[in-house]
Amino acid sequence: MTDGVDLDRQGIDRPGVDGPAARRPFSDFDPLGLSAGAPIELSAEERLAQSQSAGGTTPGSATAGAAAADDPAAPGPRDYEAEDGDPFIPGEFVPEEPPSLAGADPMTVLAWLGAVGGPVALVMSAMFWRSAPLMAILGMVAAFAASVVFLIMKLPGEKDEHDDGARI
């Protein structure tokens, strides 16, 4: 103790002192334990082979539950493989064909082009056309704003009572 201050608690270097008061290099500081390698997890087949070679039971046997508590290599939920005839797994999902844009309202398609194309055109002009005239920039901003306003005004004003929202 010097002047009522404990130098060991402050971690001040003192020459010739070994032990808790000596400074360790920063590379030794590892509070999360990250300097050690990550543990390697065995695959499901390796765990099953390891449990069977150690005299373990098969997953479907009556003593599998008791063995799972004691055996760290017991099969888990990721070891399940679905069979082809499983009734809970339906066939491949095939979505219906989206409606053609040819039958869409031309003003709506134009509004979507302006709402998406306006910001894209602004970014492209900022990158590749640095000397763009002010009127071109203002035209892009105006096209974007008008398109967004048109699309917002086209939204339905009231919700349909019979629509549960399940289909978009």
Helices and strands as residue ranges (DSSP letters): H 7-10, G 26-28, H 44-53, H 64-70, G 77-79, G 101-103, H 106-128, H 134-153
